[in-house]
Every structure is written in structure tokens, then in C-alpha cells.
């Protein structure tokens, strides 16, 4: 861990800064919206139940699902920090609104009556009586919202928003506990720090209110100054966020959330930078976010596989002819999405049905058909993508007449490797070029019935990006046929097995190729 921090401290600081930024902007926005909304609900009791109900429903929606709902929406959608902040604000609203309502409604009725008897207006009662007395309860809601936001912000890495979640997802994918800890520990410390700081602020403001009651301090004036300061901070944060985004790079390169996709994307990004282009990186996007982002113009290019495009995006039934699959994908992507398909990179990343090496040696397993008789005693584990796609589990099990001990465990793809190595499952569907196959002593079983379609690696590129960045077409042509299956597996192993940074592995490969 010490050596890791010595070599990655700059990246760790950058990701921590991104994480902190997401939390600060979202909490500021949630407070700016939630406290006035809570005050309004105390004045409009009929609105309280539906508004709190909607806020409660939003908080029960799983974070990844909420990100998925937001991505297609105009103005607030897309990938990156903007969508993450919108989601975090929605999650933080409930505790802020609810505690504001609870705090104001909890003010003793006799205190309000005394204020009315003194001739105070409703505005004066709010500012000089209700809000000061409700401050500790309101801040308790902000405290809860801040801690929730720190935790949920780790999921934002799945949509390219950065933050410490990038290390956590990367560590799970690479079977590297150092990366998981490098993401989880700073996030936990950040949550504890927010909890302590807001708790200290809560204590100090409570003292101010008590002193005001004794006539030694004007709590209303203090509260106004705090609100003005918070408003100024919000303006600074939003302005800084706009500056941080800056102008759009010449080319935005995306990748999916597994090692090979990141390495390929980094190779392309470095080649473009070597030609003087400004490159934006949106890596480790989960599910179909790469495709959706490409079509929406959020990214310009990303690595993909012809079989995935053919079945999961274009929804065709699997076929086994690589050339036919490539030509149809190229034609339909141009017609439907205005996207160009590059020449193949030189290797295929087919589905790899994997078992533990010791089991393969003990039972003399070479093909999937060899493993079929053992399936009733085995437990399988597959990624969500494999379980849902047309060339996935249902057709695979039907073709090989597989009946496992129970319904396969559905989990994140990166976790299936860990589960197989640890003996929690006995068979998984991985990727044939994955470095973890060698690192964990796994054995790939041959697809002897030729069920899976070909998955040639290509780059999908928006045609307007090809027109805008002239060097892009030349780089894609230069990478055509440049990477063999063995080279790709070795590159993946360098990252997954040797725990090296994808950028360093990509740079060395480019050097060996004379690029």
C-alpha cells in the first residue's frame, strides 16, 4: 500500500478532489432548494405529504437506476459530473426538507404566541424565532445528507463523473485490494469529516441561539450572515464548476468498465495526443452507457466488439461468420447512428467459459460439453450482461443442455472472477483475452458447439468527429490489425496481474510498436 501511494498519490489527490467537488456542489444545491422548500411546506400543510412522498420515493430508487433514468434527459442528462450532481441533489433533498419541516413545526406554540403578542410579523417570526430555534434540527438533516452524498458519489464513477469510486470499481475489476482501499478509505474519512464539521457547526449555532435568548447575541443577524455566506459559496462553486468543465476537447474517448476497454481507449487517446489533439477521457462507463453516450454526442469514439453490437445493440440473432457480422454492423451503424466502424484491431475477445485450473485438470475438462455432466453439482455465476443479452445465458444453457445446482448467481462481471477463484461458484463466463485467466489459474473451455458469435475488436466513431479531427481517421487506420490476441491478453495481464496503470501499459506497447 505504501508503494502504491508513492506512485499514485497525484491521481489519488485528483480523484479525492473530484469526489469532494461533487459532494460540495450537490449539498450546496440541496440546501439551497431543500430549506426554502421545507419552510414553504410549513406554510402550505396540504403540500407536505405529496412533496415528502416524492422525495422519499426518489431516495429509494437505486443509484445506478437513477443515473440510468437521468442520462437520456435533456439539460440534466448525459454522462459526467452534471448528471451525478443532479442525482446527488435528489438523494440529499429528503433529509434536508424533512428536518426543516420537523424543526420549524417543533417550535413551541407558546413561543410563537409570545412573538405574535409582541407584534412581530410572520417574516420576523420566521427569521427571529423559528429558524434560529430549528437550526440544530435542520443541520442534522444537512449532516445526514452530506454523509449520504459521500457514499452515493462513489457510484458516480460508473457514469464517468470521476471521484473515488473509480478506484473502487477498478480494484474490483483488477482483483486489487489496494485500489479498493485507496478508494474506500478516503471516502470513509471524508464522510466522517463532514459529519464532524457539521456537528461542530450545529453545536456553535445552538450556543448562539442560547446566547440570543439571554440577550447577548442577535441570532437572526447571525443566521442571515450564514445564509449570505452559503449563497456566495454556492455561486463560487457553480462558477468554479463551469470553469472546471472548460471548453470541449478535440476528441472525447470513452471506454467500458473493464480492463481491456480502458487499455484500448488509452492507446487511442495517447496516439491522438501525440498528434497534438486535446483528448478528453470518459472511461469505465457501465452497461450500454458507451453506446448511449456515443449516440448522444457525449463521447466521440470508444472500443467495441462486433458480436456485442450485432446482438446487444442491433438485436440480431447470433451468427458465426465474422465477416458477415462486421459488414452488417458497419452498414447498420452508418445508417442508424451516423457512426463509423473502424477496421478490426487484430483480435477477438470472445466469451470465455471458465473453470478453476485444478478442476479442469482433475476432471480432464477441455470443452464446454466435457463440463456439462458436472453442472448439476456446480454453481454458476455470470455478469448481468451475460444473463440478459440474446447471445447469453438462456441460449448457452439450451445449446449445451446445462442444468446447474440452482439458478446462476447474477453479479458484477469483475466479481465473478473473485468468486470462481475463491470457490464460491464453479463456472463463469468471462472474456477470452482477460489477464485474470492466467493470474488466477483459470482454464477456458472450448466452445465446441460454436454457440457464441465472433467478437472482433473495433472502434466506433461518430462521423462528425472524423470530420472535425482529421488525425483521428489516420490513427484508427494505423491501429488496424496491430494487436494480436496474445498481445491483448498480455496487456490485460500487465494491468490485472501485475497491478500496473493502464496508461503505462499502453505507453510501453506503443513504444514497442514504434508508434
PAMI-740655 format. One line per field, with one value per residue (C-alpha): x, y, z; residue in three letters; residue number from 1. Coordinates in steps of 0.001 Angstrom, whole numbers. Layout:
<timis>
east = c(X, ...)
north = c(Y, ...)
up = c(Z, ...)
r = c(ALA, ...)
k = c(NUM, ...)
</timis>
This chain:
<timis>
east = c(0, 2878, 4481, 1103, 613, 4123, 3427, -271, -597, -1233, -4066, -5459, -5474, -7162, -9898, -10377, -10732, -13324, -15227, -15156, -16290, -19286, -20348, -19899, -21789, -24640, -25024, -24965, -27698, -29721, -29581, -30442, -33521, -34432, -34571, -36849, -38989, -39263, -40239, -42874, -44346, -44838, -46910, -48764, -49581, -51580, -48423, -46385, -47479, -47110, -43787, -42207, -43639, -41963, -38670, -38911, -39550, -36525, -34315, -35492, -34540, -31210, -28434, -27431, -31071, -31465, -28350, -29835, -33116, -31307, -28845, -31344, -32932, -32050, -30145, -29708, -28718, -25693, -22613, -20181, -20398, -23603, -25791, -24050, -24733, -28417, -28725, -26898, -29124, -32224, -30882, -29996, -33312, -35369, -33373, -32970, -36653, -37941, -35704, -36559, -40265, -39704, -37540, -39945, -43044, -41257, -41009, -43169, -46550, -46277, -43109, -44958, -47847, -45435, -43882, -47310, -48202, -45028, -46301, -43897, -44841, -44806, -41497, -39973, -41266, -39648, -36255, -36008, -37836, -38496, -35310, -32928, -34726, -34901, -31253, -29925, -32616, -32068, -28310, -28877, -30667, -27810, -25408, -27266, -27489, -23732, -22833, -25286, -23818, -20255, -21341, -23531, -20872, -18699, -21297, -20968, -17749, -19947, -21150, -17772, -18103, -14779, -14271, -13015, -15462, -13143, -10563, -13187, -14583, -11086, -9928, -12861, -12233, -8484, -8823, -6620, -7499, -5080, -7205, -10410, -8898, -7450, -10996, -12930, -10751, -10617, -14377, -14983, -12686, -14471, -17853, -16556, -15044, -18299, -20171, -17741, -17617, -21388, -21755, -19375, -21354, -24570, -23128, -21869, -25153, -27052, -24877, -25589, -29303, -28972, -26966, -29567, -32244, -30155, -29879, -26161, -26260, -28590, -29285, -31297, -28411, -26008, -28345, -28635, -24868, -24571, -27149, -25453, -22113, -23672, -25231, -21874, -20224, -22850, -22123, -18381, -18898, -21176, -18835, -15852, -17697, -18336, -14657, -13597, -15550, -13834, -14126, -14729, -11665, -10987, -11892, -13587, -12573, -14762, -14371, -16425, -15860, -13325, -9552, -9264, -11624, -9669, -6318, -7591, -9100, -5836, -3814, -6063, -6025, -2223, -1907, -4220, -2335, 929, -571, -1373, -5069, -6669, -8272, -10999, -11258, -14559, -13518, -15165, -18754, -21062, -23663, -24663, -23572, -20819, -23283, -25845, -23165, -21789, -25205, -25929, -22603, -21193, -18220, -16753, -15170, -14876, -13715, -16427, -16863, -18750, -20677, -21848, -23013, -24671, -26685, -26988, -27419, -28839, -30768, -29954, -29800, -26208, -24341, -20834, -19422, -17034, -17058, -20840, -21197, -18648, -20189, -23730, -22644, -20711, -23670, -26357, -24321, -23743, -27430, -28968, -26453, -24169, -21293, -18287, -16885, -13087, -11214, -10719, -7830, -6496, -8006, -11337, -12482, -14948, -16937, -14736, -16424, -14035, -13463, -10721, -7497, -7360, -10908, -10053, -7017, -8839, -11805, -9887, -12107, -11272, -14648, -17932, -19511, -16983, -18244, -21956, -22170, -20720, -23142, -25833, -23293, -21956, -22982, -22531, -22021, -22496, -22379, -25626, -24800, -24393, -27653, -29702, -28242, -29625, -26312, -26040, -27158, -30541, -29298, -25984, -27661, -30107, -27354, -25252, -28206, -26742, -28663, -26856, -27498, -29538, -30217, -26868, -25724, -26002, -23260, -20849, -18542, -15369, -16633, -17271, -13517, -13045, -15984, -14623, -11104, -12486, -14662, -17964, -19012, -17700, -18196, -18340, -18469, -15508, -13574, -11066, -8334, -8675, -5414, -7076, -7334, -3592, -3321, -5906, -5025, -8322, -8987, -11032, -13284, -13595, -16941, -17162, -20733, -19838, -22613, -21017, -20769, -17425, -16391, -13797, -12447, -13104, -13503, -16891, -16541, -19019, -18688, -18820, -15765, -13912, -14689, -13727, -10441, -8583, -5921, -8493, -9099, -5362, -4833, -7699, -6284, -2828, -4252, -5950, -4626, -1987, -2922, -2911, -4912, -1767, -644, -4021, -4039, -529, -1565, -4537, -2311, 72, -2848, -4782, -1935, 986, -1232, 184, -1578, -3351, -1722, 1787, 951, -482, 2572, 5001, 3059, 3085, 6830, 7368, 5253, 7153, 4024)
north = c(0, 2355, 1775, 2256, 5626, 6698, 6102, 7084, 9958, 12543, 10512, 9807, 13528, 14292, 11694, 12897, 16441, 15338, 13451, 16418, 18720, 16526, 16393, 20128, 21248, 18780, 19580, 23316, 22917, 20591, 23092, 25998, 24116, 22000, 24628, 27067, 24096, 22957, 26442, 26610, 23274, 24602, 27417, 25071, 21952, 20358, 20121, 18398, 14801, 14687, 16592, 14463, 11369, 12215, 12995, 9690, 7746, 9364, 8240, 4626, 4396, 2518, 4914, 3191, 3064, 6781, 7549, 5473, 7403, 10750, 10063, 10406, 13588, 16916, 19590, 17432, 14177, 12761, 11351, 13050, 15361, 17159, 14050, 12883, 16203, 16115, 12591, 13522, 16564, 14393, 11944, 14759, 16603, 14313, 14715, 18476, 19102, 16754, 18162, 21718, 20920, 18984, 21728, 24568, 22602, 21592, 25181, 25520, 27074, 29334, 30873, 31758, 33172, 35334, 36590, 37470, 39234, 41327, 42491, 40506, 39893, 36405, 37211, 38325, 35234, 33025, 34744, 35680, 32808, 29707, 29336, 30068, 27549, 24973, 25389, 22309, 20056, 21477, 20988, 17411, 16855, 18502, 16267, 13127, 14404, 15060, 11570, 10005, 12082, 10983, 7344, 7685, 9771, 6642, 5163, 8249, 6805, 4384, 7299, 8939, 11523, 10589, 10541, 7828, 5285, 4973, 3288, 1046, -192, -551, -2527, -4937, -5427, -5991, -8096, -5486, -4765, -1846, 30, -803, 517, 3569, 4486, 3333, 4723, 8370, 8226, 6981, 9650, 12293, 11170, 11252, 14703, 16105, 14579, 16142, 19587, 19922, 18620, 21363, 23972, 22643, 22990, 26544, 27753, 26203, 28242, 31392, 30777, 30256, 33480, 35315, 34142, 35710, 38951, 38689, 37862, 38557, 35060, 36402, 38553, 35626, 33398, 35973, 36252, 32452, 32276, 35067, 33272, 29987, 31733, 33266, 29879, 28353, 30996, 30331, 26559, 26751, 29240, 27063, 24038, 25859, 26825, 23285, 21808, 24260, 24082, 20770, 18705, 17954, 14297, 12580, 8929, 6583, 3075, 364, -698, -3477, -3515, -4276, -1487, 1015, -107, 170, 3576, 4759, 3567, 5596, 8630, 8666, 8325, 11300, 13374, 12535, 14286, 17435, 16851, 17696, 14471, 14067, 10725, 9217, 5758, 2877, 3548, 738, -1182, 398, 3880, 3971, 3378, 5798, 8440, 7990, 8409, 11438, 13096, 12893, 10891, 10617, 7171, 4002, 372, -2194, -5751, -6676, -9505, -7179, -4569, -7230, -8844, -6399, -3137, -4163, -7103, -9701, -13404, -14657, -15842, -17295, -15719, -12911, -11119, -11143, -9783, -6999, -5893, -5785, -3897, -1382, -815, -508, 1737, 4155, 4191, 4272, 6154, 8005, 6100, 4625, 1186, 1012, -1912, -4766, -4270, -7782, -9862, -11183, -11088, -13954, -15130, -17439, -20158, -20558, -23086, -23355, -24808, -27537, -28662, -28757, -30919, -33156, -33866, -33610, -30765, -29290, -28299, -26988, -30336, -32014, -29861, -30455, -33719, -31905, -28972, -30478, -30430, -26974, -23400, -20883, -17137, -14720, -10989, -9079, -8509, -12234, -13050, -10587, -10449, -12596, -14442, -15021, -17482, -18729, -19808, -21018, -23283, -24569, -25329, -27312, -28655, -27266, -27676, -26214, -26937, -23754, -20603, -18944, -16150, -12827, -10358, -7759, -9281, -8330, -10128, -13391, -13963, -13498, -15772, -18532, -18370, -18388, -21458, -19587, -20586, -23294, -21869, -18332, -16523, -14176, -12675, -14723, -12041, -11324, -11187, -12652, -16031, -16530, -14580, -16757, -20099, -20432, -22619, -21638, -24365, -24601, -23643, -26971, -26364, -22885, -21140, -17718, -15235, -13591, -10567, -8732, -5632, -2340, 1349, 3005, 6661, 9448, 10669, 14322, 13639, 12173, 15340, 17607, 15882, 14968, 12931, 10560, 8567, 8095, 6811, 4331, 3059, 2696, 571, -1769, -5295, -4012, -6093, -9886, -11978, -12924, -9282, -8200, -10900, -9860, -6207, -7186, -9294, -6372, -4414, -7157, -9445, -7058, -4220, -1639, 1517, 1159, 4381, 2978, -342, 1456, 3732, 803, -1098, 1955, 2201, -1439, -922, 2207, 4365)
up = c(0, 788, -2607, -4273, -2575, -3534, -7221, -7368, -4887, -7610, -9104, -5638, -4830, -8150, -7574, -3980, -5273, -7825, -5127, -2755, -5547, -6389, -2735, -2046, -5151, -4591, -870, -1557, -4167, -1920, 959, -1364, -2586, 449, 3218, 1315, 256, 3866, 5000, 2256, 3356, 6889, 5330, 2949, 5044, 2219, 108, 2799, 2261, -1564, -1611, 1120, -558, -3870, -2104, -255, -3465, -5117, -2251, -2563, -6251, -6580, -7517, -10759, -11842, -11114, -13175, -15989, -15858, -15949, -18783, -21702, -20305, -21988, -19998, -16856, -18531, -20292, -18631, -16291, -13318, -14309, -14137, -10970, -9231, -10218, -8790, -5580, -5090, -5459, -2860, -426, -636, 1618, 4879, 4309, 3573, 6266, 9004, 8035, 8383, 11619, 13129, 12378, 13381, 16596, 17840, 20954, 20185, 23251, 21779, 18577, 20569, 22538, 19303, 17896, 21130, 20744, 17332, 15142, 11510, 10018, 8344, 11622, 13405, 10740, 10843, 14500, 16181, 14088, 12039, 14948, 17164, 14348, 13345, 15132, 13630, 10124, 10378, 11494, 8171, 6262, 8176, 7088, 3504, 3381, 4588, 2107, -723, 27, -229, -3312, -5089, -5314, -7703, -9922, -11365, -13328, -15500, -15964, -13194, -11590, -7846, -5530, -6912, -9935, -7688, -6088, -9414, -10837, -7793, -8018, -11717, -11275, -8113, -6388, -2761, -2687, -5195, -3329, -87, -1860, -2883, 167, 2979, 1749, 1113, 4662, 6088, 4022, 5368, 8953, 8384, 7028, 9950, 12452, 10807, 10505, 14048, 15244, 13301, 14814, 18324, 17716, 16252, 19164, 21511, 19502, 19834, 23606, 23956, 21918, 24315, 27113, 25135, 24395, 20698, 17769, 16399, 13449, 12285, 12639, 10672, 7888, 7662, 7460, 4680, 2708, 3108, 1953, -1073, -2015, -1610, -3919, -6570, -6297, -6508, -9549, -11254, -10479, -11836, -15116, -15380, -14436, -17340, -19670, -23418, -25113, -26085, -29745, -29220, -26266, -25913, -23877, -22570, -20901, -17310, -17810, -18220, -21922, -22922, -20796, -22270, -25852, -25166, -23610, -26610, -28901, -26602, -26403, -30177, -30678, -28111, -29879, -32902, -30954, -30266, -26928, -25696, -23080, -21299, -20145, -19034, -17179, -18246, -17172, -19193, -22513, -21408, -24027, -26857, -25439, -24889, -28403, -29982, -27775, -28654, -25130, -26407, -29919, -30018, -27923, -28363, -29012, -30288, -33429, -31757, -28981, -31481, -33618, -30817, -27895, -29850, -33247, -31706, -34364, -33667, -33285, -36399, -36553, -39755, -38634, -41992, -42290, -38748, -39387, -42686, -41302, -38167, -40299, -42629, -39959, -37643, -40526, -41447, -37953, -35806, -38279, -36681, -38482, -37600, -37810, -39376, -36858, -34443, -34998, -32202, -30966, -27364, -27317, -24327, -22282, -20253, -17322, -14564, -11965, -13330, -10691, -11585, -15294, -14555, -12085, -14382, -17698, -18932, -22339, -23827, -22522, -23412, -21099, -18237, -18878, -16845, -13804, -13990, -11686, -8836, -9725, -9049, -11869, -11656, -14566, -15142, -15603, -19263, -19994, -18217, -20262, -23784, -26643, -27087, -23346, -20716, -21960, -25396, -23964, -21407, -24025, -26582, -24106, -22057, -18867, -15620, -12619, -8967, -8744, -10729, -11610, -9315, -11141, -10177, -11452, -14076, -12189, -9081, -10927, -11242, -7496, -6750, -9018, -7586, -4030, -4671, -4292, -7830, -10161, -13669, -15057, -18420, -18736, -21645, -23636, -23520, -19813, -17863, -14770, -16525, -16095, -12852, -11071, -12734, -14597, -17638, -20668, -22072, -25859, -27416, -29248, -30485, -31795, -29927, -29445, -32344, -33227, -31162, -33253, -31535, -33366, -32599, -33070, -34057, -34681, -38272, -37223, -35010, -38009, -39948, -37035, -36101, -39275, -37478, -35984, -39181, -39704, -36164, -36464, -39743, -38172, -35331, -37810, -37262, -34837, -31761, -31660, -29210, -27285, -27121, -25791, -23163, -22114, -21870, -19733, -17513, -17023, -15570, -13774, -12774, -12290, -10986, -13373, -14563, -17950, -19168, -18521, -20180, -23230, -23470, -23400, -26042, -28305, -27809, -28766, -31879, -32855, -32665)
r = c(UNK, UNK, UNK, UNK, UNK, UNK, UNK, UNK, UNK, UNK, UNK, UNK, UNK, UNK, UNK, UNK, UNK, UNK, UNK, UNK, UNK, UNK, UNK, UNK, UNK, UNK, UNK, UNK, UNK, UNK, UNK, UNK, UNK, UNK, UNK, UNK, UNK, UNK, UNK, UNK, UNK, UNK, UNK, UNK, UNK, UNK, UNK, UNK, UNK, UNK, UNK, UNK, UNK, UNK, UNK, UNK, UNK, UNK, UNK, UNK, UNK, UNK, UNK, UNK, UNK, UNK, UNK, UNK, UNK, UNK, UNK, UNK, UNK, UNK, UNK, UNK, UNK, UNK, UNK, UNK, UNK, UNK, UNK, UNK, UNK, UNK, UNK, UNK, UNK, UNK, UNK, UNK, UNK, UNK, UNK, UNK, UNK, UNK, UNK, UNK, UNK, UNK, UNK, UNK, UNK, UNK, UNK, UNK, UNK, UNK, UNK, UNK, UNK, UNK, UNK, UNK, UNK, UNK, UNK, UNK, UNK, UNK, UNK, UNK, UNK, UNK, UNK, UNK, UNK, UNK, UNK, UNK, UNK, UNK, UNK, UNK, UNK, UNK, UNK, UNK, UNK, UNK, UNK, UNK, UNK, UNK, UNK, UNK, UNK, UNK, UNK, UNK, UNK, UNK, UNK, UNK, UNK, UNK, UNK, UNK, UNK, UNK, UNK, UNK, UNK, UNK, UNK, UNK, UNK, UNK, UNK, UNK, UNK, UNK, UNK, UNK, UNK, UNK, UNK, UNK, UNK, UNK, UNK, UNK, UNK, UNK, UNK, UNK, UNK, UNK, UNK, UNK, UNK, UNK, UNK, UNK, UNK, UNK, UNK, UNK, UNK, UNK, UNK, UNK, UNK, UNK, UNK, UNK, UNK, UNK, UNK, UNK, UNK, UNK, UNK, UNK, UNK, UNK, UNK, UNK, UNK, UNK, UNK, UNK, UNK, UNK, UNK, UNK, UNK, UNK, UNK, UNK, UNK, UNK, UNK, UNK, UNK, UNK, UNK, UNK, UNK, UNK, UNK, UNK, UNK, UNK, UNK, UNK, UNK, UNK, UNK, UNK, UNK, UNK, UNK, UNK, UNK, UNK, UNK, UNK, UNK, UNK, UNK, UNK, UNK, UNK, UNK, UNK, UNK, UNK, UNK, UNK, UNK, UNK, UNK, UNK, UNK, UNK, UNK, UNK, UNK, UNK, UNK, UNK, UNK, UNK, UNK, UNK, UNK, UNK, UNK, UNK, UNK, UNK, UNK, UNK, UNK, UNK, UNK, UNK, UNK, UNK, UNK, UNK, UNK, UNK, UNK, UNK, UNK, UNK, UNK, UNK, UNK, UNK, UNK, UNK, UNK, UNK, UNK, UNK, UNK, UNK, UNK, UNK, UNK, UNK, UNK, UNK, UNK, UNK, UNK, UNK, UNK, UNK, UNK, UNK, UNK, UNK, UNK, UNK, UNK, UNK, UNK, UNK, UNK, UNK, UNK, UNK, UNK, UNK, UNK, UNK, UNK, UNK, UNK, UNK, UNK, UNK, UNK, UNK, UNK, UNK, UNK, UNK, UNK, UNK, UNK, UNK, UNK, UNK, UNK, UNK, UNK, UNK, UNK, UNK, UNK, UNK, UNK, UNK, UNK, UNK, UNK, UNK, UNK, UNK, UNK, UNK, UNK, UNK, UNK, UNK, UNK, UNK, UNK, UNK, UNK, UNK, UNK, UNK, UNK, UNK, UNK, UNK, UNK, UNK, UNK, UNK, UNK, UNK, UNK, UNK, UNK, UNK, UNK, UNK, UNK, UNK, UNK, UNK, UNK, UNK, UNK, UNK, UNK, UNK, UNK, UNK, UNK, UNK, UNK, UNK, UNK, UNK, UNK, UNK, UNK, UNK, UNK, UNK, UNK, UNK, UNK, UNK, UNK, UNK, UNK, UNK, UNK, UNK, UNK, UNK, UNK, UNK, UNK, UNK, UNK, UNK, UNK, UNK, UNK, UNK, UNK, UNK, UNK, UNK, UNK, UNK, UNK, UNK, UNK, UNK, UNK, UNK, UNK, UNK, UNK, UNK, UNK, UNK, UNK, UNK, UNK, UNK, UNK, UNK, UNK, UNK, UNK, UNK, UNK, UNK, UNK, UNK, UNK, UNK, UNK, UNK, UNK, UNK, UNK, UNK, UNK, UNK, UNK, UNK, UNK, UNK, UNK, UNK, UNK, UNK, UNK, UNK, UNK)
k = c(1, 2, 3, 4, 5, 6, 7, 8, 9, 10, 11, 12, 13, 14, 15, 16, 17, 18, 19, 20, 21, 22, 23, 24, 25, 26, 27, 28, 29, 30, 31, 32, 33, 34, 35, 36, 37, 38, 39, 40, 41, 42, 43, 44, 45, 46, 47, 48, 49, 50, 51, 52, 53, 54, 55, 56, 57, 58, 59, 60, 61, 62, 63, 64, 65, 66, 67, 68, 69, 70, 71, 72, 73, 74, 75, 76, 77, 78, 79, 80, 81, 82, 83, 84, 85, 86, 87, 88, 89, 90, 91, 92, 93, 94, 95, 96, 97, 98, 99, 100, 101, 102, 103, 104, 105, 106, 107, 108, 109, 110, 111, 112, 113, 114, 115, 116, 117, 118, 119, 120, 121, 122, 123, 124, 125, 126, 127, 128, 129, 130, 131, 132, 133, 134, 135, 136, 137, 138, 139, 140, 141, 142, 143, 144, 145, 146, 147, 148, 149, 150, 151, 152, 153, 154, 155, 156, 157, 158, 159, 160, 161, 162, 163, 164, 165, 166, 167, 168, 169, 170, 171, 172, 173, 174, 175, 176, 177, 178, 179, 180, 181, 182, 183, 184, 185, 186, 187, 188, 189, 190, 191, 192, 193, 194, 195, 196, 197, 198, 199, 200, 201, 202, 203, 204, 205, 206, 207, 208, 209, 210, 211, 212, 213, 214, 215, 216, 217, 218, 219, 220, 221, 222, 223, 224, 225, 226, 227, 228, 229, 230, 231, 232, 233, 234, 235, 236, 237, 238, 239, 240, 241, 242, 243, 244, 245, 246, 247, 248, 249, 250, 251, 252, 253, 254, 255, 256, 257, 258, 259, 260, 261, 262, 263, 264, 265, 266, 267, 268, 269, 270, 271, 272, 273, 274, 275, 276, 277, 278, 279, 280, 281, 282, 283, 284, 285, 286, 287, 288, 289, 290, 291, 292, 293, 294, 295, 296, 297, 298, 299, 300, 301, 302, 303, 304, 305, 306, 307, 308, 309, 310, 311, 312, 313, 314, 315, 316, 317, 318, 319, 320, 321, 322, 323, 324, 325, 326, 327, 328, 329, 330, 331, 332, 333, 334, 335, 336, 337, 338, 339, 340, 341, 342, 343, 344, 345, 346, 347, 348, 349, 350, 351, 352, 353, 354, 355, 356, 357, 358, 359, 360, 361, 362, 363, 364, 365, 366, 367, 368, 369, 370, 371, 372, 373, 374, 375, 376, 377, 378, 379, 380, 381, 382, 383, 384, 385, 386, 387, 388, 389, 390, 391, 392, 393, 394, 395, 396, 397, 398, 399, 400, 401, 402, 403, 404, 405, 406, 407, 408, 409, 410, 411, 412, 413, 414, 415, 416, 417, 418, 419, 420, 421, 422, 423, 424, 425, 426, 427, 428, 429, 430, 431, 432, 433, 434, 435, 436, 437, 438, 439, 440, 441, 442, 443, 444, 445, 446, 447, 448, 449, 450, 451, 452, 453, 454, 455, 456, 457, 458, 459, 460, 461, 462, 463, 464, 465, 466, 467, 468, 469, 470, 471, 472, 473, 474, 475, 476, 477, 478, 479, 480, 481, 482, 483, 484, 485, 486, 487, 488, 489, 490, 491, 492, 493, 494, 495, 496, 497, 498, 499, 500, 501, 502, 503, 504, 505, 506, 507, 508, 509, 510, 511, 512, 513, 514, 515)
</timis>
